[in-house]
Amino acid sequence: MRDYLVRATGFGGHVRAFAARTTEVVEEIRRRHDMWNTAAAAMGRTLTATAMMGAMLKGEERISVKIRGGGPIGQIVAEANAKGEVRAYVSNPHVHFELNDRGKLDVARAVGVNGTLYVVKDLGMREPYQGSSPLVSGEIGEDFTYYFVVSEQTPSAVGVGVLVNPEDRAVLASGGFIVQVMPGAPDQVLNDLEQRISKLPQVSRMIGEGLTPEQMLERILDQPKIGSRMEITFSCTCSEEKVGEVLYSLGREELSGMIDEQGEAEVHCHFCNQRYHYDKEKLQEMLGELKQ
């Protein structure tokens, strides 16, 4: 099954929802960065929520999420657009702890709880939208839930989960949902929705058992109306051409100093872990082009 997300409404239009399967994308990022289990879970939860927030955008709009909790994982960064293209990384991919007292990967210990969740949306305007909220648990899902309430004033429930094979670190299941209550919803809708969500199994378990995003939403929503479906894919915007433009932008003096002092250059993309290497001959060729 390929990764994808769906949009839906329920409870007579009083609730809108998104659900996603992100197993393949999260596994690709884990493999690219050789992430250990707990780091992969933290990254996967963040990426899944970001992907669904990207689906709330349109056209060429983009969203970037950063989580800084003070834990050993360092910073988590995830980006998405309205087309389902996503990418993510963590500062320290080699973080893993024993299971917590609930038998789950101890994401909160890796992320930390003394920090902030930052959201930047490029909506094509002069200044991007920026929002933030304090971390409340470091478990990611609860932190996104709090962000929606505090920063966007939208009552929401966010559930995200990642199941990692303890033997070979492969991501076996990853996905999640975002449910949002529309203004004017009756109290009965809120009560019914809370009860349904409280009875849900862990997200990673549902995905691992083969439930589709549509089937997850059928458990959450009353009278669900499934809308559009969008594939989720890993996509990094770096390229050799863009890296070359960065080196050219350094100018003659700095490029010449790089040749004299280091004799080479290497540019590393944090998102895809690709390394672009330029030897002395190539740098001299670029320097010659700058002099023309």
C-alpha positions in Angstrom: 0.0 0.0 0.0 1.3 3.4 -1.0 1.4 6.4 1.4 -1.6 8.7 1.1 -3.9 10.9 3.0 -7.6 11.6 2.8 -9.9 14.5 3.8 -13.3 14.0 5.2 -16.2 15.6 7.1 -18.5 14.1 9.7 -21.2 14.8 12.2 -23.3 16.6 9.7 -20.4 18.8 8.6 -19.6 20.0 12.1 -16.2 18.2 12.0 -13.5 18.1 9.4 -10.8 15.4 9.5 -7.6 14.2 7.8 -6.0 10.8 8.1 -2.7 9.6 6.6 -0.6 6.6 6.1 3.1 7.6 6.0 5.0 4.3 6.5 7.0 4.2 3.3 8.1 7.9 3.5 9.1 7.6 7.2 11.1 4.4 6.5 12.9 6.1 3.6 13.9 9.1 5.7 14.9 6.7 8.6 17.1 4.7 6.2 18.7 7.8 4.6 19.8 9.0 8.1 20.4 5.7 9.8 18.0 6.7 12.5 17.6 4.7 15.7 14.2 3.6 16.8 13.2 6.5 19.2 14.5 9.1 16.8 12.6 7.6 13.9 9.4 7.6 15.9 9.8 11.2 16.9 10.5 12.2 13.3 7.7 10.1 11.9 5.1 11.5 14.2 6.2 15.1 13.4 6.3 14.4 9.6 2.8 12.8 9.6 1.2 15.8 11.4 3.1 18.2 9.1 1.9 16.3 6.0 -1.7 16.6 7.1 -1.3 20.3 7.8 0.2 20.7 4.3 -3.1 19.2 3.0 -4.9 22.2 4.5 -2.9 24.5 2.2 -3.4 25.1 -1.5 -1.5 25.8 -4.7 2.2 26.5 -4.1 1.9 27.1 -0.4 4.3 25.4 2.0 4.6 24.7 5.7 7.6 24.1 7.9 7.5 22.8 11.5 10.3 22.8 14.0 10.2 21.2 17.4 12.9 22.2 20.0 12.3 20.4 23.3 15.8 20.4 24.8 16.1 16.6 24.6 19.0 14.6 23.2 17.4 14.4 19.7 18.0 18.1 19.3 15.8 19.8 16.7 13.1 18.1 14.6 12.3 19.7 11.3 9.6 18.7 8.9 8.3 20.4 5.7 5.3 19.8 3.5 3.4 21.4 0.7 -0.2 21.2 -0.6 0.8 18.5 -3.1 1.8 15.9 -0.5 5.5 16.3 -0.9 7.3 16.0 2.4 10.8 15.8 3.9 12.2 15.8 7.5 15.3 15.4 9.6 16.4 15.4 13.3 19.7 16.9 14.6 20.8 13.7 16.2 19.4 10.6 14.5 21.2 8.2 16.8 18.9 8.4 19.8 17.1 5.4 21.4 15.8 4.5 24.8 14.0 1.6 26.4 10.2 1.5 26.2 8.4 3.8 28.6 6.0 2.6 31.3 3.2 2.3 28.8 5.2 0.0 26.6 5.8 2.6 23.9 8.9 4.2 22.5 10.0 7.0 24.9 9.6 9.9 22.4 9.1 12.4 25.2 12.5 11.6 26.7 14.2 12.0 23.3 12.4 15.2 22.4 12.3 16.9 25.8 9.4 18.8 27.3 11.0 22.2 27.9 10.6 23.8 24.5 8.5 25.1 21.7 6.7 23.9 18.6 7.1 26.4 15.7 5.1 26.6 12.5 5.9 28.7 9.5 3.5 28.8 6.5 4.5 30.3 3.2 1.2 31.5 1.8 2.6 33.5 -1.0 2.2 36.8 0.8 4.8 39.3 1.7 5.4 37.9 5.1 4.9 34.2 6.1 2.5 33.2 8.8 4.3 32.3 12.0 2.8 30.5 15.0 4.2 28.7 18.0 3.1 27.1 21.3 4.9 25.5 24.2 5.4 21.8 24.3 3.1 20.1 26.7 4.3 16.5 26.7 7.0 16.0 24.0 4.8 13.1 22.7 4.2 15.2 19.5 0.5 14.4 19.0 -0.5 16.2 22.2 1.8 19.1 21.3 0.2 19.6 17.9 -3.2 19.4 19.6 -2.2 22.2 21.9 -0.7 24.2 19.1 -4.0 24.2 17.2 -6.0 25.4 20.2 -3.5 28.1 21.3 -2.1 29.4 18.1 -4.9 28.8 15.5 -7.9 28.8 18.0 -9.2 25.6 16.4 -10.4 22.8 18.8 -8.6 19.8 17.4 -7.4 16.3 18.2 -4.2 15.0 16.7 -3.2 11.3 16.9 0.1 10.1 15.4 2.1 6.9 15.8 5.1 5.0 14.5 5.8 1.3 14.9 9.5 0.4 14.5 11.0 -3.1 14.2 13.2 -3.5 17.3 15.6 -5.8 15.5 16.5 -4.1 12.2 15.0 -0.6 13.0 12.7 -0.7 9.9 9.5 1.4 10.2 6.6 -1.1 10.1 3.8 1.4 10.4 3.3 5.1 10.5 0.3 7.4 10.2 -2.1 9.6 12.0 -5.2 11.8 12.0 -6.2 15.3 12.7 -9.8 16.0 13.7 -11.1 19.6 13.9 -14.4 20.9 15.2 -16.0 23.7 13.2 -17.4 26.8 14.9 -21.0 26.4 16.2 -20.8 22.6 16.7 -23.3 21.4 19.3 -22.0 20.1 22.6 -23.3 16.6 21.8 -21.0 16.5 18.8 -18.0 17.3 21.0 -19.0 14.7 23.6 -19.6 12.0 21.0 -16.3 12.8 19.2 -14.3 12.7 22.5 -15.8 9.3 23.4 -15.0 7.9 19.9 -11.4 9.1 20.1 -10.9 7.8 23.6 -11.8 4.3 22.5 -9.4 4.2 19.6 -6.4 1.8 19.7 -3.0 3.2 19.2 -2.5 4.8 15.7 0.5 2.6 15.0 -1.5 -0.5 15.9 -4.3 0.5 13.5 -1.9 1.1 10.7 0.1 -2.0 11.5 -3.1 -4.1 11.3 -3.7 -2.8 7.8 -6.4 -0.1 8.4 -6.5 2.4 5.7 -6.9 6.2 6.4 -10.5 5.9 5.4 -11.1 3.1 7.8 -9.5 5.1 10.6 -11.9 8.0 10.0 -14.9 5.7 9.9 -14.1 4.8 13.5 -13.8 8.5 14.5 -16.5 10.2 12.6 -20.3 9.9 12.6 -21.7 9.7 9.1 -18.3 10.3 7.5 -18.1 11.7 4.0 -14.7 10.9 2.5 -13.5 13.6 0.2 -10.3 13.9 -1.8 -7.3 11.6 -1.6 -3.7 12.7 -2.1 -0.5 10.6 -2.3 2.3 11.4 0.1 5.9 11.3 -1.3 9.4 12.1 -0.1 10.7 15.0 -2.1 13.8 17.1 -1.4 14.4 20.4 -3.1 18.2 20.3 -3.1 20.1 19.6 -6.3 23.7 20.0 -7.7 22.5 23.0 -9.7 21.2 24.8 -6.5 24.4 23.9 -4.6 26.5 25.3 -7.4 24.5 28.5 -7.3 25.3 28.8 -3.6 29.0 28.4 -4.2 28.9 31.0 -7.0 27.1 33.4 -4.7 30.1 33.3 -2.3 32.0 35.5 -4.7 35.6 35.4 -6.0 37.4 36.2 -2.8 35.7 33.6 -0.6 35.8 30.9 -3.3 39.5 31.6 -3.9 40.2 31.4 -0.1 38.3 28.0 0.0 40.6 26.7 -2.8 43.8 27.9 -1.0 42.9 26.8 2.5 40.8 23.6 2.0 41.4 22.6 -1.6 37.8 21.3 -1.9 34.3 21.9 -0.7 31.5 19.7 0.5 27.8 20.7 0.9 25.6 18.5 3.0 21.7 18.6 2.7 20.2 18.0 6.2 16.9 16.7 4.7 18.0 14.0 2.3 21.5 13.4 3.7 23.0 13.9 0.2 26.6 15.3 0.1 27.8 17.3 -2.9 31.6 17.2 -3.3 33.6 19.7 -5.3 37.3 19.0 -5.8 40.0 21.7 -6.3 39.8 21.4 -10.1 36.0 22.0 -10.1 36.3 25.0 -7.7 39.0 26.5 -9.9 36.8 26.1 -12.9 34.0 27.9 -11.1 36.4 30.6 -10.0 37.4 31.1 -13.6 33.8 31.5 -14.7 33.3 34.2 -12.0 36.2 36.2 -13.5 34.7 36.3 -16.9 
